[in-house]
Amino acid sequence: MREIKVGVVGVGIQGEQHVKAYKAHPLVELKAIADINEKRLKEVSDKYGIEHKYTDYREMIEKEDLDLVSIVTPDFLHFEPVTFALNHGVNVIVEKPLAMNVEEAEKMVNLAKSKKLMLFVDFANRWNPPFAVAKEKVSSGELGKPLYAYFRLSDTKYVPFKMLSWAAKTSVVFFLMSHTADLARWIFEDEVEYVYAVASRKYLKSRGVDTYDYVVAILEFRNGGRALLESAWILPESLPSIVDFRAEILCEEGSIFIDDLCQGIEVASKTYEYPRYAGGYVINEKYVGFTREAIHHAVDCLIEGKEPIITPEDALANTKILCSIIESIKKKTKVQVK
């Protein structure tokens, strides 16, 4: 099989995970990276031996003969690099969410279709083992029809105050619920018809980060199922993990209970922590984890000419759900997902 040439736009925390995933794939040549932060660009370039680096992603895409590019920019900065890459004949992997408004999402999806190029949104939790097993159990029919699910995905205050310089330009809806809304739709194998959501915008705003403290959203599926999504950015930093991830899925003939807070290891020293290795971790000099598996799936599908299990339509449906949640919060009423 042929080797493909790849670039990465945005080499922050998540962008580095993409770099690691590409470096771990035998049929990928990581040609170049781009980032406006020159210090970070040099750091990642030196660390992974990437010769070509750019502060302007446009220059990278125009100069390098790329087959695929990862767009790992902040939530609100996907549209321009994605469309630029597609218009230059380059396949795209983009971090979730695809967009923060439906119009941009539709334009990207339609452009990818017209160019016959891959547009793969990295809903990596479809490869997160507990959720992948849950999907398998539900799809097999052994538990009967899913009736109700609860997904809690929240972060400590570290994320909006220290990790993300752009937290006020997004929210837990786009940053966190993009994951759980996709998981709910994927596991239920159904489309969301109505959304009702409530939120608080007080604590973080009073401390200089104008975004939601928490959001709670009820998704109503066409075939009668419901899912409750809960996300917050105000958990105390004293928790042993930055991320709190849990789920319950109640079906006609059984239930599934997922606790992804502690991934089987606890470490006590000066602090008490739950190391989060499942997403991406170097074990015995090899990068492993479900982030790698998601990216490798997209790469393999591109090489083999197959359609990935995450389609542009999945990404568009996800954006519509997220934007309906925002609309419901603002209108204080149930809204239809259109």
C-alpha positions as a Markdown table, in Angstrom:
| # | Residue | x | y | z |
|---|---|---|---|---|
| 1 | Met | 0.0 | 0.0 | 0.0 |
| 2 | Arg | 1.2 | 3.5 | -0.7 |
| 3 | Glu | 2.6 | 5.9 | 1.8 |
| 4 | Ile | 0.7 | 9.2 | 2.3 |
| 5 | Lys | 2.1 | 12.6 | 3.1 |
| 6 | Val | 0.5 | 14.4 | 6.1 |
| 7 | Gly | 0.6 | 17.8 | 7.8 |
| 8 | Val | -0.7 | 19.1 | 11.1 |
| 9 | Val | -2.2 | 22.6 | 11.6 |
| 10 | Gly | -2.0 | 23.5 | 15.3 |
| 11 | Val | 0.4 | 21.7 | 17.6 |
| 12 | Gly | -0.9 | 22.5 | 21.0 |
| 13 | Ile | -1.8 | 19.8 | 23.5 |
| 14 | Gln | -4.2 | 17.9 | 21.2 |
| 15 | Gly | -2.2 | 18.7 | 18.1 |
| 16 | Glu | 0.8 | 16.9 | 19.6 |
| 17 | Gln | -1.4 | 13.8 | 20.0 |
| 18 | His | -2.0 | 13.9 | 16.2 |
| 19 | Val | 1.8 | 14.3 | 15.6 |
| 20 | Lys | 2.4 | 11.2 | 17.8 |
| 21 | Ala | -0.3 | 9.2 | 16.0 |
| 22 | Tyr | 1.1 | 10.0 | 12.6 |
| 23 | Lys | 4.7 | 9.2 | 13.7 |
| 24 | Ala | 3.4 | 5.8 | 14.9 |
| 25 | His | 1.8 | 4.9 | 11.5 |
| 26 | Pro | 4.1 | 2.9 | 9.2 |
| 27 | Leu | 2.5 | 4.3 | 6.0 |
| 28 | Val | 2.5 | 8.0 | 7.0 |
| 29 | Glu | 5.2 | 10.5 | 6.2 |
| 30 | Leu | 4.7 | 13.5 | 8.5 |
| 31 | Lys | 5.9 | 16.2 | 6.2 |
| 32 | Ala | 5.2 | 19.4 | 8.0 |
| 33 | Ile | 3.5 | 21.2 | 10.9 |
| 34 | Ala | 2.1 | 24.7 | 11.3 |
| 35 | Asp | 1.4 | 26.9 | 14.3 |
| 36 | Ile | 1.3 | 30.7 | 14.9 |
| 37 | Asn | 3.2 | 30.1 | 18.2 |
| 38 | Glu | 6.8 | 30.0 | 17.0 |
| 39 | Lys | 8.2 | 28.8 | 20.3 |
| 40 | Arg | 5.7 | 25.9 | 20.4 |
| 41 | Leu | 6.3 | 25.2 | 16.7 |
| 42 | Lys | 10.1 | 24.8 | 17.3 |
| 43 | Glu | 9.6 | 22.7 | 20.4 |
| 44 | Val | 7.4 | 20.1 | 18.6 |
| 45 | Ser | 9.5 | 20.2 | 15.5 |
| 46 | Asp | 12.7 | 19.5 | 17.4 |
| 47 | Lys | 11.1 | 16.9 | 19.7 |
| 48 | Tyr | 9.7 | 14.8 | 16.8 |
| 49 | Gly | 12.3 | 15.5 | 14.1 |
| 50 | Ile | 10.0 | 17.4 | 11.7 |
| 51 | Glu | 12.1 | 19.4 | 9.3 |
| 52 | His | 9.4 | 21.6 | 7.7 |
| 53 | Lys | 7.6 | 24.0 | 9.9 |
| 54 | Tyr | 5.4 | 27.0 | 9.1 |
| 55 | Thr | 3.7 | 29.9 | 11.0 |
| 56 | Asp | 1.2 | 30.1 | 8.2 |
| 57 | Tyr | -0.8 | 27.0 | 7.4 |
| 58 | Arg | -1.7 | 28.3 | 3.9 |
| 59 | Glu | 2.0 | 28.4 | 3.0 |
| 60 | Met | 2.4 | 24.8 | 4.3 |
| 61 | Ile | -0.6 | 23.5 | 2.3 |
| 62 | Glu | 0.5 | 25.4 | -0.9 |
| 63 | Lys | 4.2 | 24.3 | -0.7 |
| 64 | Glu | 4.0 | 20.7 | 0.6 |
| 65 | Asp | 2.5 | 18.0 | -1.5 |
| 66 | Leu | 0.1 | 16.7 | 1.1 |
| 67 | Asp | -2.5 | 13.9 | 0.9 |
| 68 | Leu | -4.0 | 14.7 | 4.3 |
| 69 | Val | -3.9 | 17.4 | 6.9 |
| 70 | Ser | -5.1 | 17.5 | 10.6 |
| 71 | Ile | -6.8 | 20.7 | 11.6 |
| 72 | Val | -6.2 | 21.0 | 15.4 |
| 73 | Thr | -7.1 | 24.6 | 16.0 |
| 74 | Pro | -9.5 | 26.0 | 18.6 |
| 75 | Asp | -13.2 | 25.2 | 18.4 |
| 76 | Phe | -14.1 | 28.5 | 16.6 |
| 77 | Leu | -11.2 | 28.4 | 14.1 |
| 78 | His | -11.9 | 25.3 | 12.0 |
| 79 | Phe | -13.7 | 26.8 | 9.0 |
| 80 | Glu | -10.9 | 28.7 | 7.2 |
| 81 | Pro | -8.2 | 26.1 | 7.4 |
| 82 | Val | -10.6 | 23.2 | 6.6 |
| 83 | Thr | -12.0 | 24.9 | 3.5 |
| 84 | Phe | -8.5 | 26.1 | 2.4 |
| 85 | Ala | -7.2 | 22.5 | 2.6 |
| 86 | Leu | -10.2 | 21.1 | 0.8 |
| 87 | Asn | -10.0 | 23.7 | -1.9 |
| 88 | His | -6.4 | 22.7 | -2.5 |
| 89 | Gly | -7.3 | 19.0 | -2.9 |
| 90 | Val | -6.2 | 17.9 | 0.5 |
| 91 | Asn | -8.2 | 15.4 | 2.7 |
| 92 | Val | -8.9 | 16.6 | 6.2 |
| 93 | Ile | -9.1 | 15.3 | 9.7 |
| 94 | Val | -10.5 | 18.0 | 12.0 |
| 95 | Glu | -10.9 | 18.1 | 15.8 |
| 96 | Lys | -14.4 | 18.1 | 17.2 |
| 97 | Pro | -16.7 | 20.0 | 16.9 |
| 98 | Leu | -16.7 | 20.5 | 13.1 |
| 99 | Ala | -18.1 | 24.0 | 13.7 |
| 100 | Met | -19.8 | 26.3 | 16.2 |
| 101 | Asn | -22.6 | 27.2 | 13.8 |
| 102 | Val | -24.6 | 25.1 | 11.3 |
| 103 | Glu | -23.9 | 27.3 | 8.3 |
| 104 | Glu | -20.2 | 26.7 | 8.5 |
| 105 | Ala | -20.6 | 23.0 | 9.1 |
| 106 | Glu | -22.9 | 22.7 | 6.0 |
| 107 | Lys | -20.4 | 24.6 | 3.8 |
| 108 | Met | -17.6 | 22.3 | 4.9 |
| 109 | Val | -19.6 | 19.1 | 4.4 |
| 110 | Asn | -20.8 | 20.2 | 1.0 |
| 111 | Leu | -17.3 | 21.3 | -0.1 |
| 112 | Ala | -15.8 | 17.9 | 0.9 |
| 113 | Lys | -18.5 | 16.1 | -1.1 |
| 114 | Ser | -18.1 | 18.3 | -4.2 |
| 115 | Lys | -14.3 | 17.7 | -4.1 |
| 116 | Lys | -14.8 | 14.0 | -3.3 |
| 117 | Leu | -12.4 | 14.4 | -0.3 |
| 118 | Met | -12.4 | 12.9 | 3.2 |
| 119 | Leu | -13.7 | 15.1 | 6.0 |
| 120 | Phe | -13.2 | 13.2 | 9.2 |
| 121 | Val | -14.2 | 14.7 | 12.5 |
| 122 | Asp | -12.2 | 13.2 | 15.4 |
| 123 | Phe | -14.9 | 11.8 | 17.7 |
| 124 | Ala | -12.2 | 9.7 | 19.3 |
| 125 | Asn | -14.3 | 8.4 | 22.1 |
| 126 | Arg | -15.9 | 6.0 | 19.6 |
| 127 | Trp | -12.6 | 4.1 | 20.1 |
| 128 | Asn | -12.5 | 4.6 | 23.9 |
| 129 | Pro | -12.8 | 1.0 | 25.1 |
| 130 | Pro | -15.8 | 1.3 | 27.6 |
| 131 | Phe | -17.9 | 3.2 | 25.0 |
| 132 | Ala | -16.9 | 1.0 | 22.1 |
| 133 | Val | -18.0 | -2.1 | 24.2 |
| 134 | Ala | -21.2 | -0.3 | 25.1 |
| 135 | Lys | -22.0 | 0.3 | 21.5 |
| 136 | Glu | -21.2 | -3.3 | 20.6 |
| 137 | Lys | -23.5 | -4.6 | 23.4 |
| 138 | Val | -26.4 | -2.3 | 22.4 |
| 139 | Ser | -26.0 | -3.0 | 18.7 |
| 140 | Ser | -26.0 | -6.8 | 19.3 |
| 141 | Gly | -29.5 | -6.6 | 20.6 |
| 142 | Glu | -28.8 | -8.5 | 23.8 |
| 143 | Leu | -29.8 | -5.6 | 26.0 |
| 144 | Gly | -32.9 | -4.7 | 24.0 |
| 145 | Lys | -33.7 | -1.2 | 22.8 |
| 146 | Pro | -32.0 | 1.6 | 24.6 |
| 147 | Leu | -34.5 | 3.7 | 26.5 |
| 148 | Tyr | -32.5 | 6.3 | 28.4 |
| 149 | Ala | -28.9 | 7.3 | 28.9 |
| 150 | Tyr | -26.9 | 9.7 | 31.1 |
| 151 | Phe | -23.6 | 11.1 | 30.1 |
| 152 | Arg | -21.5 | 13.2 | 32.4 |
| 153 | Leu | -18.3 | 14.7 | 31.0 |
| 154 | Ser | -16.9 | 17.6 | 33.0 |
| 155 | Asp | -13.5 | 19.3 | 33.7 |
| 156 | Thr | -11.9 | 20.9 | 36.6 |
| 157 | Lys | -11.4 | 24.7 | 36.7 |
| 158 | Tyr | -7.9 | 24.1 | 35.4 |
| 159 | Val | -9.3 | 23.8 | 31.8 |
| 160 | Pro | -11.0 | 27.2 | 31.5 |
| 161 | Phe | -8.6 | 29.1 | 33.7 |
| 162 | Lys | -5.2 | 27.6 | 32.8 |
| 163 | Met | -5.3 | 25.1 | 29.9 |
| 164 | Leu | -7.3 | 27.0 | 27.4 |
| 165 | Ser | -6.4 | 30.7 | 26.6 |
| 166 | Trp | -9.5 | 30.8 | 24.4 |
| 167 | Ala | -12.1 | 29.3 | 26.9 |
| 168 | Ala | -14.3 | 32.3 | 26.7 |
| 169 | Lys | -14.7 | 31.8 | 22.9 |
| 170 | Thr | -16.2 | 28.4 | 23.3 |
| 171 | Ser | -18.2 | 26.5 | 26.0 |
| 172 | Val | -18.7 | 23.1 | 27.6 |
| 173 | Val | -21.3 | 22.6 | 24.9 |
| 174 | Phe | -18.8 | 22.6 | 22.0 |
| 175 | Phe | -15.7 | 21.5 | 24.0 |
| 176 | Leu | -17.2 | 18.6 | 25.9 |
| 177 | Met | -20.8 | 17.8 | 24.8 |
| 178 | Ser | -19.5 | 17.4 | 21.2 |
| 179 | His | -18.2 | 14.1 | 22.6 |
| 180 | Thr | -21.3 | 13.0 | 24.5 |
| 181 | Ala | -23.8 | 14.1 | 21.9 |
| 182 | Asp | -21.9 | 12.0 | 19.4 |
| 183 | Leu | -21.8 | 9.0 | 21.7 |
| 184 | Ala | -25.5 | 9.2 | 22.5 |
| 185 | Arg | -26.5 | 9.4 | 18.8 |
| 186 | Trp | -24.0 | 6.6 | 17.9 |
| 187 | Ile | -25.1 | 4.2 | 20.6 |
| 188 | Phe | -28.9 | 4.9 | 20.2 |
| 189 | Glu | -28.5 | 4.6 | 16.4 |
| 190 | Asp | -31.1 | 7.3 | 16.1 |
| 191 | Glu | -31.4 | 11.0 | 15.3 |
| 192 | Val | -32.1 | 13.7 | 17.9 |
| 193 | Glu | -35.4 | 15.5 | 17.2 |
| 194 | Tyr | -35.8 | 17.8 | 20.2 |
| 195 | Val | -33.5 | 19.4 | 22.7 |
| 196 | Tyr | -34.1 | 21.1 | 26.1 |
| 197 | Ala | -31.2 | 22.7 | 28.0 |
| 198 | Val | -30.5 | 24.8 | 31.0 |
| 199 | Ala | -27.2 | 26.4 | 32.1 |
| 200 | Ser | -25.4 | 28.8 | 34.5 |
| 201 | Arg | -23.2 | 31.6 | 33.4 |
| 202 | Lys | -22.1 | 33.2 | 36.7 |
| 203 | Tyr | -19.0 | 31.8 | 38.4 |
| 204 | Leu | -16.6 | 31.7 | 35.5 |
| 205 | Lys | -17.9 | 35.1 | 34.1 |
| 206 | Ser | -17.3 | 36.8 | 37.5 |
| 207 | Arg | -13.7 | 35.7 | 37.3 |
| 208 | Gly | -13.0 | 36.9 | 33.8 |
| 209 | Val | -13.9 | 33.9 | 31.6 |
| 210 | Asp | -17.3 | 34.6 | 30.1 |
| 211 | Thr | -18.7 | 31.2 | 29.3 |
| 212 | Tyr | -21.1 | 28.7 | 30.9 |
| 213 | Asp | -20.2 | 27.1 | 34.3 |
| 214 | Tyr | -22.3 | 24.1 | 33.5 |
| 215 | Val | -24.9 | 22.9 | 31.0 |
| 216 | Val | -27.5 | 20.2 | 31.3 |
| 217 | Ala | -29.3 | 19.1 | 28.1 |
| 218 | Ile | -32.0 | 16.5 | 27.4 |
| 219 | Leu | -31.9 | 15.0 | 23.9 |
| 220 | Glu | -35.1 | 13.4 | 22.6 |
| 221 | Phe | -34.7 | 10.9 | 19.8 |
| 222 | Arg | -37.1 | 10.2 | 17.0 |
| 223 | Asn | -37.9 | 6.7 | 18.2 |
| 224 | Gly | -38.6 | 7.8 | 21.8 |
| 225 | Gly | -35.3 | 7.4 | 23.6 |
| 226 | Arg | -33.8 | 10.1 | 25.7 |
| 227 | Ala | -30.3 | 11.0 | 26.8 |
| 228 | Leu | -29.3 | 13.5 | 29.5 |
| 229 | Leu | -26.0 | 15.2 | 28.9 |
| 230 | Glu | -24.2 | 17.0 | 31.8 |
| 231 | Ser | -21.0 | 19.0 | 31.5 |
| 232 | Ala | -19.3 | 21.6 | 33.7 |
| 233 | Trp | -16.1 | 23.5 | 33.9 |
| 234 | Ile | -16.2 | 24.3 | 37.6 |
| 235 | Leu | -15.0 | 21.1 | 39.3 |
| 236 | Pro | -12.3 | 21.8 | 41.9 |
| 237 | Glu | -8.7 | 21.4 | 40.9 |
| 238 | Ser | -8.1 | 19.2 | 44.0 |
| 239 | Leu | -9.7 | 16.3 | 42.2 |
| 240 | Pro | -7.3 | 13.6 | 41.2 |
| 241 | Ser | -8.2 | 13.9 | 37.5 |
| 242 | Ile | -8.9 | 16.9 | 35.3 |
| 243 | Val | -11.7 | 15.0 | 33.6 |
| 244 | Asp | -14.7 | 13.3 | 35.1 |
| 245 | Phe | -16.4 | 11.0 | 32.6 |
| 246 | Arg | -19.3 | 8.6 | 33.5 |
| 247 | Ala | -22.3 | 7.1 | 31.7 |
| 248 | Glu | -25.3 | 4.9 | 32.3 |
| 249 | Ile | -27.3 | 3.4 | 29.5 |
| 250 | Leu | -30.7 | 1.8 | 30.4 |
| 251 | Cys | -32.2 | -0.6 | 27.9 |
| 252 | Glu | -35.3 | -2.8 | 27.8 |
| 253 | Glu | -33.4 | -5.9 | 28.9 |
| 254 | Gly | -30.3 | -4.6 | 30.7 |
| 255 | Ser | -28.1 | -1.7 | 31.6 |
| 256 | Ile | -24.6 | -0.5 | 31.1 |
| 257 | Phe | -22.6 | 1.5 | 33.7 |
| 258 | Ile | -19.4 | 3.3 | 32.8 |
| 259 | Asp | -17.0 | 5.0 | 35.2 |
| 260 | Asp | -14.1 | 6.5 | 33.2 |
| 261 | Leu | -12.9 | 8.8 | 36.0 |
| 262 | Cys | -10.2 | 6.4 | 37.4 |
| 263 | Gln | -8.7 | 4.3 | 34.5 |
| 264 | Gly | -7.6 | 1.5 | 36.8 |
| 265 | Ile | -4.6 | 3.3 | 38.4 |
| 266 | Glu | -4.2 | 5.7 | 41.3 |
| 267 | Val | -1.0 | 7.4 | 42.3 |
| 268 | Ala | -0.2 | 9.0 | 45.6 |
| 269 | Ser | 2.8 | 11.2 | 46.2 |
| 270 | Lys | 2.8 | 14.9 | 46.9 |
| 271 | Thr | -0.6 | 14.9 | 45.3 |
| 272 | Tyr | -3.2 | 12.2 | 44.6 |
| 273 | Glu | -3.9 | 11.5 | 41.0 |
| 274 | Tyr | -5.6 | 9.3 | 38.5 |
| 275 | Pro | -3.2 | 9.2 | 35.4 |
| 276 | Arg | -5.2 | 9.3 | 32.2 |
| 277 | Tyr | -3.5 | 6.9 | 29.9 |
| 278 | Ala | -6.3 | 5.5 | 27.7 |
| 279 | Gly | -6.6 | 8.5 | 25.3 |
| 280 | Gly | -2.9 | 8.6 | 24.4 |
| 281 | Tyr | 0.2 | 7.4 | 26.3 |
| 282 | Val | 3.7 | 6.2 | 25.4 |
| 283 | Ile | 4.1 | 2.7 | 26.8 |
| 284 | Asn | 7.4 | 0.8 | 26.2 |
| 285 | Glu | 8.4 | 3.5 | 23.7 |
| 286 | Lys | 5.2 | 3.0 | 21.6 |
| 287 | Tyr | 2.4 | 5.6 | 21.4 |
| 288 | Val | -0.9 | 3.9 | 22.2 |
| 289 | Gly | -4.5 | 4.8 | 23.0 |
| 290 | Phe | -7.8 | 5.6 | 21.5 |
| 291 | Thr | -6.7 | 8.9 | 20.0 |
| 292 | Arg | -4.2 | 7.0 | 17.9 |
| 293 | Glu | -6.8 | 4.4 | 16.9 |
| 294 | Ala | -9.2 | 7.1 | 15.7 |
| 295 | Ile | -6.6 | 8.8 | 13.5 |
| 296 | His | -5.2 | 5.5 | 12.3 |
| 297 | His | -8.7 | 4.4 | 11.3 |
| 298 | Ala | -9.1 | 7.6 | 9.1 |
| 299 | Val | -5.6 | 7.1 | 7.6 |
| 300 | Asp | -6.2 | 3.4 | 6.8 |
| 301 | Cys | -9.6 | 4.3 | 5.2 |
| 302 | Leu | -8.0 | 6.9 | 3.1 |
| 303 | Ile | -5.2 | 4.5 | 1.9 |
| 304 | Glu | -7.7 | 1.7 | 1.2 |
| 305 | Gly | -10.4 | 3.8 | -0.4 |
| 306 | Lys | -13.0 | 3.0 | 2.3 |
| 307 | Glu | -15.5 | 5.3 | 4.1 |
| 308 | Pro | -14.6 | 5.9 | 7.7 |
| 309 | Ile | -17.2 | 5.0 | 10.4 |
| 310 | Ile | -17.5 | 8.7 | 11.1 |
| 311 | Thr | -19.0 | 10.5 | 8.2 |
| 312 | Pro | -19.4 | 14.2 | 7.3 |
| 313 | Glu | -23.1 | 13.7 | 8.0 |
| 314 | Asp | -22.3 | 12.6 | 11.5 |
| 315 | Ala | -20.3 | 15.8 | 12.1 |
| 316 | Leu | -23.1 | 17.9 | 10.7 |
| 317 | Ala | -25.7 | 16.2 | 12.9 |
| 318 | Asn | -23.5 | 16.8 | 15.9 |
| 319 | Thr | -23.2 | 20.5 | 15.1 |
| 320 | Lys | -26.9 | 20.8 | 14.7 |
| 321 | Ile | -27.5 | 19.2 | 18.2 |
| 322 | Leu | -24.9 | 21.4 | 19.8 |
| 323 | Cys | -26.3 | 24.6 | 18.3 |
| 324 | Ser | -29.9 | 23.5 | 19.3 |
| 325 | Ile | -28.6 | 23.2 | 22.9 |
| 326 | Ile | -27.3 | 26.8 | 22.8 |
| 327 | Glu | -30.6 | 27.9 | 21.2 |
| 328 | Ser | -32.6 | 26.1 | 23.9 |
| 329 | Ile | -30.6 | 27.8 | 26.7 |
| 330 | Lys | -31.1 | 31.2 | 25.2 |
| 331 | Lys | -34.9 | 30.7 | 24.5 |
| 332 | Lys | -35.5 | 28.8 | 27.8 |
| 333 | Thr | -37.6 | 26.3 | 25.9 |
| 334 | Lys | -37.5 | 23.0 | 24.1 |
| 335 | Val | -36.3 | 23.4 | 20.5 |
| 336 | Gln | -36.5 | 21.2 | 17.4 |
| 337 | Val | -33.2 | 20.1 | 15.9 |
| 338 | Lys | -33.4 | 21.1 | 12.2 |
